[in-house]
Amino acid sequence: MTGRCLLCGKCCMQLIFEVPRLQNNRLLREYYKARGCTTKANLVIIPSRCPHLNKDNLCDIHNTKPILCKIDRGRSEKYYRPEGCGFQKTL
């Protein structure tokens, strides 16, 4: 995967979790959408800004941030990247 982080902060402005078989369940997708979430494949994307993201789109707790935040999403195919991310690949 090529690309670079644009420091846009978009990945820190949403929570993403996997819901097995969501892709094939219209009622469940409608449930999440009615609550302001986005669905892509088996993922639910909830708009939620991390309280540690500062006005410059940098992490205020960079040295002690959770392991999930430390994963290099740009190098892994399995992570969802927000539209406009410097790594380009989205589901």
Buried (B, 14 or more C-beta within 10 A) or exposed (E): EEEEBEEEBBBBBBEBEEBEEBBEBEEBBEBBEEEEBBBEEBBBBEEEEBEBBEEEBEBEEEEEBEEEBEEEBBEEEEBBBBEEBBBEBEE
